[in-house]
Amino acid sequence: MANGKFLLGQVVTTPGALKVLVRTGALEKVGGALIARHLSGDWGDVPAGDWKLNDAALTPGKEDRLMSSYMVGDVKVLIITEWDRSVTTVLLPSEY
């Protein structure tokens, strides 16, 4: 996904998040859309302060972890990209 604001690295999903995405029938349709939103810098439902930290973490030389939060049905799903952009993880808040 080189057409986003940053590199995702390896994309992985925790068992809990995978279960939610499969149960809701949203694995391919919503899962891909959530990754696309995260990659575009749409951080979803994070507080304003976290949104600003994410935006600042896109500055070359000041890279930091990126975290987005989205609702899938009635379940919150997080997407976190590590500071070095090596891994992006889709997970539930309880798995954080």
Secondary structure by P-SEA (a helix, b strand, c coil): cccccccccbbbbcaaaaaaaaaaccccaaaaaaaaaaaacccccccaaaaaaaaaaaccccccbbbbbbbcccbbbbbbbcccccbbbbbccccc
